[in-house]
C-alpha cells in the first residue's frame, strides 16, 4: 500500500474501474471496498510514491467463484498503466487474454502471475517479446499441447513456472533459448521424450530445476550437471527415467540444498550424494535401493530425509555424530528390523515427522519419545511392537497431531490412564490387543478428526465411556466387544461423516436423534471436512473393503451398525439422512417394516438390511433411488410383490432376496397370485438368534454393457 501518495492519475483510476467492471461481469462483488479518489490506497493496488503511477496490480482470487463463465480480460485494460511492473492475477477464473499483444506496450513489466486459472489455449498468452519480463508463472492452469513458442521468445525471463498443466512434447528447444533462466518448474505435466540434459547443462545461471511428474524416458547421467555451480535444487522424480550410477567418480561444482530422485529406478545410491554436505532435503523413495541405510545420510541431511519403499535392511538408522538435526524422516515400507533405539529422543531431538511404518521393527516402544517435544506426526503401524503404550508418549508430547500404531502386537489399555493429547487430530490403533473401555482421555482431544480403534479387545458399555467428540469426522469402532445401547452422545457429534459400530454386542434401539448429525443432511458435507493427505482409512461397502485417502475421504458418508443385537424398528429419523451413501444395518434383530421414507435418501449407493426380522413389503417406491448399486434384504420375514425390475432394481438378482418365502415376482421364480396369503410369522427364539447374526451371503448381480 502506498502511504505517501496524495492521489493517483485520473486515467489510471478510470482504468481500474474498468477492470473492476470486467472482473465482476455479469454480477460479481469484487472490490466493494474501493472508495475515495486516491486509487493508490485501494485494495490490490500499489503506486510509486514519487509519480503516483500504478506500479503493481495484485488481485488474488478476487473474481466471484459462483459466476458461471470464465473471465477473458482485454489486455488493453492493463496496457493503460504505463509504469506497471507487476501484474498478479492468480485464481480469477481467467480463460485467456483478449488482445494479449497489448501487454508488450508495458516497457517496465517485470512480473506476470496468472497461476491457478483456467487458461487452455497458449495463443491467448502470445503477448510477444517483453524485454523487461523476468518472472512468469502460469502454473495450475489447463494449458494443452506444446509450450507456446511465443512464450519462449521472452529470452530474459529468469523464473519460469508452468507446473500442473496438460503440456506435452519436448522442452529442449524452449530451454535452449532461455539462457537467463535461474528457476524453472515444469512439474506435473505430460512432457515426454528424452530428458533435456544438454539444454539444462547450458543454463549456467540455473539454480533450481523441477521436472518431476512428467513422462521423460531413458537413461540420464547427473554428471551432465557437474559444472552448474549455482544449482541448489534438483527434482526429477516420478518420470520413466533410469538415473545412472556412475562407475567413474565425478566431483560436482554445485552444493545442493534439495535433491529429489524418487522413482528413478535407482539400484545403488549415487556416490556424489555423499559429498553434498549442505542438503536440507533428500528424497530417494520408491527405488530399489538395498543394504543398510548409511549413517552419512543422517549427518548430511539437515531437515527432511525420505527413503520410503525401498529394500533397506538392518536396524534403525543412526547418525555417526551424537545427534541429528533432522526434522522429517520417512523410512516406511522397507525391511528394517530390530528394536527402536532407546535413546531416539536424544539422537533426533528435533523430529517433527517420523514415519517408520510397514517394517519389521519389534520390541517395546522406547520411553525416550517423551523428549521429542516438537513431534507432530508419528506413524509406526505395520510392525511387531509389543508391550504397553508408554505413558510418556501420550502425556508429554503436547504437540502431537497424528499417532499411528495400528497393526502391531500392543497390549494394555488403549491409552494409558491420565493421557493428554490436546492437539491430537488423527488416531490409528486398530488391530492390536488393547483392552479396557473406550479411552476417557480422548475427551481432552477436542480437535480429534479421526479415530480408528477397530479390531482391538475393547469392551464395556460404550454409552458409559464415550464422550462427545465435537470435531470428529470418522469414528471407527468396529470389531470390538462393546455392549449396551448405541450411545446417544453420537447425536451431538454433528460433523460425523463415517461411523462404524459393526461387529460388537450393542443392543437396544437406534437413537431417534440421529438426524441431529447435520453433516448427513448437509448438501455440501465436503466443505465441513478438513481433508488432509494424512487422512486415510479402510471401510467396507458394496461387498468389499475400500481405502479412502486425502480429499476423497470427504465424500464418503456412511453408517455401519451391522453384526450387533440392535432391536426395535428402523427410526424414520434415520431415513431423513439424505446425504448418506452407504447404510448397513444387517445382522441385527430389527423388526417392523422397511420405511417407505428411505426414498428420501437420494444419494444411497448401498443399502443392506439383510438378516433381521423385518416384515411387510419391499416398498415399490424404492425404485426412485437412482444411485443404488447394492441392495440386500435377504433372510428377513418380508412378503408381497417385489418392486418392478427397472432402473437400478433391474441389476439385483434373486440372491438379494433369499430367505423371504413370502416374496414373489421377478427376479424370483415364484409368481404372485392375485390374492396373496399372509405369510407365516417368524419369531426367533434364543436358538435362532445366533443363526440370524451371520454374515450376509447375498451378492448383487450386475449387467455390464
C-alpha positions in Angstrom: 0.0 0.0 0.0 1.3 3.4 -0.9 1.4 5.5 2.2 3.0 8.7 0.8 0.8 9.3 -2.2 -1.6 12.2 -2.3 -3.6 11.0 -5.2 -3.5 8.9 -8.3 -3.6 9.6 -12.0 -7.2 10.2 -13.3 -6.8 8.0 -16.3 -5.5 5.1 -14.1 -8.4 5.5 -11.7 -10.8 5.2 -14.6 -8.9 2.2 -15.9 -9.1 0.5 -12.5 -12.9 1.0 -12.5 -13.0 -0.6 -16.0 -11.1 -3.7 -14.6 -13.5 -3.8 -11.7 -16.5 -3.9 -14.1 -14.8 -6.6 -16.2 -13.8 -8.9 -13.3 -17.3 -8.6 -11.9 -19.2 -9.3 -15.1 -22.0 -10.2 -15.0 -22.9 -9.9 -11.3 -19.7 -10.1 -9.2 -19.0 -8.3 -6.0 -15.2 -7.9 -6.0 -13.6 -4.7 -4.7 -16.6 -3.4 -2.9 -14.1 -1.8 -0.5 -12.8 0.6 -3.2 -13.9 4.2 -2.3 -12.4 7.7 -2.5 -10.4 9.4 -5.2 -7.0 8.1 -4.2 -6.8 4.7 -6.1 -3.3 4.2 -4.6 -5.0 3.4 -1.4 -7.3 0.8 -2.9 -7.0 -2.9 -2.2 -4.6 -4.7 -4.6 -3.1 -1.5 -6.0 0.4 -0.1 -5.3 1.7 3.1 -6.7 5.1 4.8 -7.0 5.1 7.3 -4.2 7.0 9.8 -6.3 5.0 9.7 -9.5 1.7 8.3 -8.1 1.5 6.0 -11.1 0.4 2.4 -10.5 3.3 0.0 -10.5 1.7 -3.1 -9.2 -1.8 -4.7 -9.6 -2.2 -7.7 -7.3 -5.7 -9.2 -7.5 -5.5 -12.6 -5.8 -8.7 -14.8 -6.0 -11.0 -11.7 -6.4 -13.4 -12.9 -9.0 -16.6 -14.4 -7.5 -16.3 -18.2 -7.8 -20.0 -18.5 -8.3 -20.0 -16.7 -11.6 -20.8 -19.3 -14.3 -18.4 -18.2 -17.0 -14.7 -17.8 -17.3 -13.1 -14.3 -17.4 -11.4 -13.2 -20.6 -10.0 -9.8 -19.8 -8.9 -7.5 -22.6 -5.2 -6.8 -22.2 -5.8 -3.2 -23.2 -7.2 -2.7 -19.7 -3.8 -3.3 -18.2 -1.8 -1.6 -21.0 -3.0 1.8 -19.7 -0.7 1.6 -16.7 2.5 2.7 -18.4 4.7 2.2 -15.4 3.3 -1.2 -14.4 6.0 -3.5 -13.1 3.9 -6.4 -11.7 0.6 -7.9 -12.9 -0.6 -10.6 -10.4 -4.0 -12.2 -11.2 -3.9 -15.7 -9.7 -7.2 -17.5 -9.0 -9.6 -15.4 -11.0 -11.1 -17.9 -13.4 -9.2 -16.4 -16.4 -9.8 -18.4 -19.6 -7.3 -16.3 -21.6 -6.5 -12.8 -22.7 -8.1 -10.8 -25.4 -5.5 -8.9 -27.5 -2.6 -10.2 -25.4 -0.1 -8.4 -27.6 -1.2 -5.1 -25.9 1.0 -6.2 -22.9 4.1 -5.6 -25.0 3.4 -1.9 -24.6 4.4 -2.2 -20.9 8.1 -1.4 -21.1 8.7 -1.8 -17.4 6.7 -5.0 -16.8 8.8 -7.5 -14.9 6.4 -10.0 -13.4 3.3 -11.8 -14.7 1.5 -14.1 -12.3 -1.5 -15.9 -13.9 -1.3 -19.1 -11.8 -4.4 -21.0 -10.6 -6.7 -20.1 -13.5 -8.3 -22.0 -16.4 -6.2 -21.0 -19.4 -6.2 -23.7 -22.0 -5.0 -22.2 -25.3 -1.4 -21.0 -25.4 -2.2 -18.4 -28.2 -4.2 -16.5 -25.6 -0.9 -15.7 -24.0 1.1 -14.6 -27.1 1.9 -11.0 -26.0 5.2 -11.0 -28.0 8.6 -10.0 -26.6 8.6 -8.1 -23.4 12.3 -7.4 -22.8 11.8 -6.3 -19.2 10.0 -9.5 -18.2 11.8 -11.5 -15.6 9.1 -13.6 -13.8 6.4 -15.7 -15.5 4.0 -18.0 -13.5 1.3 -19.9 -15.4 1.2 -22.9 -13.1 -2.1 -24.7 -12.3 -3.9 -23.8 -15.4 -5.2 -26.1 -18.2 -2.6 -25.4 -20.9 -2.6 -28.0 -23.6 -0.2 -29.0 -26.3 3.4 -27.9 -26.6 4.8 -24.9 -24.8 3.7 -21.9 -26.9 6.7 -20.7 -28.9 5.7 -17.1 -28.2 6.4 -17.7 -24.5 9.9 -18.9 -25.3 10.7 -15.6 -27.1 11.0 -13.9 -23.7 14.6 -14.7 -23.5 15.4 -12.7 -20.4 13.0 -14.4 -18.1 14.8 -15.7 -15.0 11.9 -17.5 -13.3 9.5 -19.8 -15.3 6.7 -21.8 -13.7 4.4 -23.9 -15.8 3.7 -26.8 -13.4 0.4 -28.6 -13.1 -0.9 -28.2 -16.7 -1.5 -30.5 -19.6 1.5 -29.7 -21.6 3.2 -32.3 -23.8 6.1 -32.6 -26.2 9.8 -31.9 -26.0 11.0 -28.9 -23.9 14.6 -28.8 -25.1 14.1 -26.2 -27.8 12.5 -23.7 -25.5 15.0 -24.1 -22.7 17.9 -23.9 -25.1 17.0 -20.3 -25.9 16.2 -19.1 -22.4 19.7 -18.9 -21.2 18.9 -16.4 -18.5 16.8 -18.9 -16.5 17.6 -19.2 -12.8 14.5 -21.1 -11.7 12.3 -23.4 -13.8 9.4 -25.6 -12.7 7.7 -27.7 -15.3 6.5 -30.5 -13.0 3.2 -32.4 -13.2 2.6 -32.1 -17.0 3.0 -34.8 -19.7 6.3 -33.7 -21.3 7.9 -36.7 -23.0 10.9 -37.8 -25.0 14.4 -37.8 -23.8 15.4 -35.9 -20.8 16.8 -32.5 -21.8 20.2 -32.9 -20.2 22.1 -30.9 -22.7 19.9 -27.8 -22.8 19.8 -27.7 -19.0 23.6 -28.2 -18.7 23.9 -25.0 -20.8 21.9 -22.9 -18.4 24.9 -21.6 -16.5 22.8 -19.4 -14.2 20.3 -22.1 -13.2 19.6 -22.5 -9.5 16.5 -24.8 -9.4 15.2 -27.4 -11.9 11.9 -29.1 -11.1 10.8 -31.6 -13.8 9.0 -34.2 -11.6 5.7 -35.9 -12.6 6.2 -36.0 -16.3 6.9 -38.7 -18.9 10.5 -38.3 -19.7 12.2 -41.6 -20.6 15.6 -43.2 -21.0 18.9 -43.1 -19.1 20.3 -40.0 -17.5 23.6 -39.2 -16.0 23.7 -36.5 -13.4 27.3 -35.8 -14.3 26.0 -33.6 -17.1 25.1 -31.0 -14.5 28.6 -31.1 -12.8 29.5 -27.6 -14.0 26.3 -25.9 -12.9 27.9 -24.3 -9.9 24.8 -22.3 -8.8 22.4 -25.3 -8.9 20.9 -25.9 -5.5 17.5 -27.6 -6.2 17.0 -30.6 -8.4 13.8 -32.6 -8.7 13.4 -35.2 -11.5 11.2 -37.6 -9.5 8.3 -39.6 -11.0 9.2 -39.9 -14.6 10.2 -43.0 -16.5 13.9 -42.3 -16.1 16.8 -44.6 -15.1 19.4 -42.5 -13.3 22.8 -43.9 -14.0 25.0 -44.7 -11.0 28.4 -43.6 -12.4 31.2 -46.0 -12.3 33.7 -43.2 -12.7 33.7 -40.8 -9.7 32.9 -37.2 -10.6 33.0 -34.2 -8.4 30.2 -31.7 -8.8 30.7 -28.0 -8.6 27.3 -27.4 -7.1 26.1 -27.7 -3.5 22.6 -28.9 -3.5 20.1 -28.0 -0.8 17.3 -30.2 -2.3 17.7 -33.4 -4.3 14.6 -35.4 -5.2 15.2 -38.7 -7.1 12.0 -40.6 -6.1 11.0 -43.4 -8.6 14.1 -43.0 -10.7 14.9 -46.8 -10.9 18.0 -46.4 -8.6 19.6 -49.6 -7.5 22.6 -48.0 -5.9 22.9 -44.7 -4.1 24.7 -42.3 -6.4 28.1 -41.7 -4.9 28.2 -38.0 -5.4 25.4 -37.5 -2.9 27.8 -38.3 0.0 29.7 -35.2 -1.0 26.7 -32.9 -0.7 27.1 -31.7 2.9 24.5 -28.9 2.8 21.5 -30.9 1.9 18.3 -29.8 3.5 16.1 -32.4 1.8 16.8 -35.7 0.1 14.2 -38.0 -1.4 15.2 -41.4 -2.7 11.8 -43.0 -2.2 10.2 -45.7 -4.5 13.5 -47.0 -5.8 15.2 -50.4 -5.5 18.0 -49.5 -3.0 19.2 -52.3 -0.8 21.6 -52.8 2.1 21.8 -50.7 5.3 21.0 -47.0 5.4 24.3 -45.2 5.6 24.9 -43.1 8.6 26.2 -40.2 6.5 22.6 -39.6 5.3 21.6 -38.5 8.8 24.7 -36.4 9.0 24.5 -34.6 5.7 20.7 -34.0 5.5 19.6 -31.3 7.9 15.8 -31.3 7.5 14.0 -34.0 5.6 15.1 -37.5 4.6 12.7 -39.7 2.6 13.6 -43.3 1.9 10.1 -44.8 1.6 9.5 -48.1 -0.2 13.0 -49.4 -1.0 14.7 -52.6 0.1 16.7 -51.4 3.0 17.5 -53.8 5.8 19.2 -53.7 9.1 18.5 -51.6 12.3 17.0 -48.2 12.6 19.5 -45.7 11.0 21.7 -43.8 13.3 23.9 -40.7 12.9 27.6 -41.1 13.3 27.5 -37.9 15.3 26.0 -37.5 18.7 22.7 -36.3 17.3 21.0 -35.4 14.0 19.1 -32.2 13.3 16.5 -33.9 11.1 13.0 -32.6 11.3 11.5 -35.2 9.0 12.3 -38.9 8.5 10.4 -41.4 6.3 11.8 -44.9 6.3 8.4 -46.6 5.8 7.8 -49.7 3.7 11.3 -51.3 3.9 12.7 -54.4 5.6 14.2 -52.7 8.7 14.2 -54.8 11.8 15.2 -54.9 15.5 14.3 -52.7 18.3 13.9 -48.9 18.2 16.9 -47.2 19.7 16.2 -46.5 23.4 17.8 -43.0 23.0 15.9 -42.0 19.9 14.7 -38.9 21.7 18.3 -37.8 22.2 19.6 -38.9 18.8 17.0 -37.0 16.7 15.5 -34.5 19.2 14.2 -32.0 16.6 12.0 -34.5 14.7 8.6 -33.2 13.8 7.7 -36.0 11.4 8.6 -39.7 11.8 7.2 -42.5 9.6 8.7 -46.0 10.2 5.5 -47.9 9.3 5.5 -51.2 7.5 8.8 -52.6 8.5 9.7 -55.4 10.9 10.6 -53.4 14.0 9.9 -55.3 17.2 10.2 -54.9 21.0 8.8 -52.2 23.2 8.2 -48.6 22.2 11.1 -46.6 23.8 10.1 -44.2 26.6 12.6 -41.6 25.2 9.9 -40.5 22.7 8.9 -38.2 25.5 11.9 -36.0 24.7 10.5 -35.2 21.3 8.7 -32.1 22.3 8.2 -30.9 18.7 6.9 -34.2 17.2 3.7 -33.6 15.2 3.4 -36.9 13.2 4.3 -40.4 14.5 3.5 -43.4 12.3 4.7 -46.8 13.4 1.9 -49.0 12.1 2.5 -52.4 10.5 5.4 -53.5 12.7 5.7 -56.0 15.5 5.9 -53.7 18.5 4.6 -55.3 21.7 4.0 -54.3 25.3 2.1 -51.3 26.5 2.0 -47.8 25.0 4.4 -45.8 27.1 2.8 -43.2 29.4 5.2 -40.5 28.3 4.2 -40.9 24.6 0.7 -39.8 25.4 1.2 -37.4 28.3 4.2 -35.1 27.5 4.0 -35.0 23.7 1.8 -31.9 23.7 2.4 -31.1 20.0 1.4 -34.5 18.6 -1.3 -34.3 16.0 -1.0 -37.7 14.4 -0.5 -41.0 16.2 -0.4 -44.3 14.2 0.2 -47.6 16.0 -2.1 -49.9 14.0 -1.4 -53.5 13.2 1.1 -54.2 15.9 1.0 -56.5 19.0 0.4 -53.8 21.6 -1.3 -54.8 24.8 -2.7 -53.0 27.9 -5.1 -50.0 27.9 -5.9 -48.3 24.6 -4.3 -45.2 26.0 -2.5 -45.0 29.3 -4.5 -43.5 32.2 -4.2 -39.7 32.5 -3.1 -39.4 29.0 -3.3 -35.9 27.5 -3.0 -35.3 23.8 -4.6 -31.8 23.4 -3.7 -31.3 19.7 -4.4 -34.8 18.5 -6.4 -34.9 15.3 -5.7 -38.4 13.8 -5.5 -41.6 16.0 -4.9 -45.1 14.5 -4.8 -48.0 16.9 -6.7 -50.8 15.0 -5.7 -54.4 15.0 -3.8 -54.6 18.3 -4.6 -56.4 21.5 -5.6 -53.4 23.5 -8.1 -53.8 26.3 -10.4 -51.8 28.6 -13.1 -49.3 28.0 -13.2 -46.5 25.4 -10.4 -44.2 26.5 -11.7 -41.4 28.7 -8.6 -39.3 28.0 -9.8 -38.6 24.4 -12.2 -36.1 26.0 -9.2 -33.8 26.1 -8.6 -34.1 22.4 -11.2 -31.6 21.3 -9.8 -31.3 17.8 -9.9 -35.0 17.0 -11.0 -35.6 13.4 -10.4 -39.4 13.0 -10.3 -42.3 15.5 -9.7 -45.8 14.1 -9.8 -48.2 17.0 -11.3 -51.2 15.3 -10.5 -54.8 16.0 -8.9 -54.4 19.4 -10.2 -56.1 22.5 -12.0 -53.1 24.0 -15.2 -53.9 25.9 -17.7 -52.4 28.4 -20.7 -50.3 27.9 -19.8 -47.8 25.2 -22.5 -45.4 26.2 -20.9 -45.0 29.7 -17.4 -44.1 28.4 -17.9 -42.4 25.0 -17.5 -38.6 25.3 -18.8 -36.1 22.8 -16.0 -35.5 20.3 -17.1 -32.2 18.8 -14.9 -32.2 15.7 -14.9 -35.9 14.9 -15.4 -36.8 11.2 -14.6 -40.5 11.2 -15.3 -42.8 14.1 -14.4 -46.4 13.6 -15.0 -48.8 16.5 -16.0 -52.0 14.7 -14.8 -55.4 15.7 -14.6 -54.9 19.5 -16.7 -56.2 22.4 -18.7 -53.2 23.3 -22.1 -53.8 25.0 -25.1 -51.8 26.0 -27.1 -49.3 23.9 -25.9 -47.3 21.0 -24.7 -44.1 22.7 -27.0 -41.0 22.5 -23.8 -38.9 22.6 -23.3 -39.7 18.9 -26.2 -37.3 18.1 -24.1 -34.4 19.4 -21.2 -35.2 17.0 -22.7 -33.1 14.2 -19.8 -33.3 11.8 -19.7 -37.1 11.6 -19.1 -38.4 8.1 -18.3 -42.1 8.7 -19.5 -44.2 11.7 -18.6 -47.9 12.1 -20.0 -49.7 15.1 -20.2 -53.1 13.4 -19.2 -56.4 14.9 -19.9 -55.6 18.6 -22.6 -56.6 21.0 -24.6 -53.4 21.1 -28.3 -53.8 21.8 -31.4 -51.6 22.1 -32.8 -49.3 19.5 -31.1 -47.0 17.0 -31.2 -43.5 18.6 -34.0 -41.4 17.2 -31.9 -38.3 17.5 -29.6 -39.5 14.7 -30.9 -36.8 12.4 -29.2 -34.2 14.6 -25.9 -35.1 12.8 -26.1 -32.3 10.3 -23.2 -33.5 8.0 -25.5 -36.3 6.9 -28.2 -33.9 5.8 -26.0 -31.0 4.6 -25.9 -30.8 0.8 -22.2 -29.8 0.8 -20.7 -32.0 3.5 -17.3 -32.0 1.9 -16.9 -28.3 2.9 -17.0 -29.3 6.5 -14.3 -32.0 6.2 -10.8 -30.5 6.6 -9.2 -33.3 4.5 -5.5 -33.8 4.6 -3.1 -36.2 2.9 -2.7 -37.7 6.4 -6.3 -38.8 6.4 -6.6 -42.4 5.3 -8.8 -45.3 6.4 -10.4 -48.5 5.1 -14.2 -49.0 5.0 -16.4 -51.9 3.9 -19.1 -51.0 1.5 -20.7 -52.7 -1.5 -19.4 -56.1 -0.5 -15.7 -55.2 -0.4 -13.2 -53.1 1.5 -12.1 -49.7 0.0 -9.2 -47.5 1.1 -10.0 -43.8 1.2 -7.3 -41.2 1.2 -6.8 -37.4 1.2 -9.6 -35.4 -0.4 -11.6 -38.4 -1.4 -12.4 -39.1 2.3 -14.6 -36.1 2.5 -17.1 -37.6 0.0 -17.8 -40.8 1.9 -20.9 -40.5 4.2 -21.6 -43.9 5.7 -23.1 -45.8 8.7 -22.3 -49.4 9.5 -24.1 -50.8 12.5 -24.1 -54.4 11.2 -23.5 -57.6 13.3 -24.9 -56.3 16.6 -28.0 -57.1 18.6 -30.0 -53.9 17.9 -33.7 -54.2 18.3 -36.8 -52.2 17.5 -37.8 -50.6 14.3 -35.8 -48.5 11.9 -36.4 -45.0 13.1 -37.9 -42.6 10.5 -35.3 -40.1 11.5 -32.6 -42.3 10.0 -34.4 -42.1 6.6 -34.0 -38.3 6.7 -30.2 -38.6 6.3 -30.5 -37.7 2.6 -26.7 -37.4 2.0 -25.7 -40.9 3.3 -24.2 -43.1 0.6 -23.8 -46.3 2.5 -26.1 -47.7 5.2 -25.5 -51.2 6.7 -27.9 -52.4 9.4 -27.6 -56.1 8.5 -27.3 -59.0 11.1 -29.3 -57.4 13.8 -32.7 -58.0 15.4 -34.6 -55.2 13.8 -38.4 -55.6 13.4 -41.2 -53.7 11.7 -41.5 -52.7 8.1 -39.0 -51.2 5.7 -39.8 -47.5 5.8 -41.1 -46.0 2.5 -39.3 -42.9 3.5 -36.0 -44.5 2.5 -36.8 -42.7 -0.8 -35.6 -39.5 0.9 -32.1 -40.9 0.9 -31.4 -39.9 -2.8 -27.7 -40.4 -2.5 -27.8 -44.0 -1.3 -25.5 -46.3 -3.2 -25.6 -49.3 -0.8 -28.4 -50.4 1.5 -28.0 -53.6 3.5 -30.9 -54.7 5.7 -30.3 -58.5 5.4 -30.6 -60.9 8.3 -33.0 -59.0 10.5 -36.7 -59.7 11.4 -38.2 -57.2 9.1 -41.7 -57.8 7.8 -44.2 -56.4 5.2 -43.4 -55.4 1.7 -40.3 -54.2 0.0 -41.6 -50.7 -0.8 -42.1 -50.3 -4.6 -41.1 -46.6 -4.2 -37.5 -47.6 -3.7 -37.0 -47.7 -7.4 -36.7 -43.9 -7.1 -33.2 -44.4 -5.6 -31.3 -43.8 -8.8 -27.8 -44.3 -7.4 -28.5 -47.6 -5.6 -25.9 -50.2 -6.7 -26.2 -52.7 -3.9 -29.4 -53.8 -2.1 -29.6 -56.6 0.4 -32.8 -57.7 2.2 -32.2 -61.4 2.3 -33.2 -63.5 5.4 -36.0 -61.5 6.8 -39.7 -62.1 7.0 -40.7 -60.0 4.0 -43.7 -60.7 1.8 -45.6 -59.5 -1.2 -44.6 -58.4 -4.7 -41.1 -57.1 -5.3 -40.5 -53.7 -6.8 -40.5 -53.6 -10.6 -37.1 -54.7 -12.0 -36.5 -51.4 -13.7 -33.7 -48.8 -13.2 -31.3 -49.9 -10.5 -33.6 -52.7 -9.4 -33.1 -54.4 -12.8 -29.5 -55.2 -11.6 -30.4 -57.2 -8.5 -30.8 -60.9 -8.8 -32.7 -63.4 -6.7 -29.9 -63.9 -4.2 -30.6 -60.4 -2.8 -34.0 -61.6 -1.6 -33.2 -65.2 -0.3 -34.8 -66.3 2.9 -38.1 -64.5 2.5 -40.6 -67.2 1.4 -43.4 -64.7 1.2 -41.8 -62.6 -1.6 -42.8 -63.1 -5.2 -42.3 -61.6 -8.6 -39.2 -61.0 -10.7 -36.3 -61.8 -10.4 -37.7 -64.6 -8.1 -39.1 -67.7 -9.7 -42.2 -67.5 -7.6 -45.1 -65.8 -9.3 -47.5 -63.6 -7.4 -51.1 -64.6 -7.0 -53.9 -62.0 -7.3 -54.7 -62.5 -3.6 -51.6 -63.2 -1.5 -51.9 -65.3 1.6 -50.5 -63.9 4.8 -47.0 -65.4 5.2 -46.3 -67.4 8.3 -45.0 -65.3 11.1 -41.4 -65.8 12.2 -40.4 -65.0 15.8 -36.9 -66.0 16.6 -36.1 -67.7 19.9 -32.7 -67.9 21.5 -31.7 -70.9 19.4 -32.3 -69.0 16.2 -30.8 -65.6 17.1 -27.3 -66.8 16.5 -28.4 -68.1 13.1 -29.7 -64.6 12.3 -26.4 -63.0 13.3 -24.4 -64.5 10.4 -22.6 -62.7 7.6 -24.8 -61.9 4.7 -24.3 -64.2 1.7 -26.3 -62.0 -0.8 -24.2 -60.9 -3.7 -25.8 -58.5 -6.2 -25.8 -59.3 -9.9 -24.9 -56.5 -12.3 -25.3 -56.2 -16.0 -22.4 -54.6 -17.8 -22.7 -53.1 -21.3 
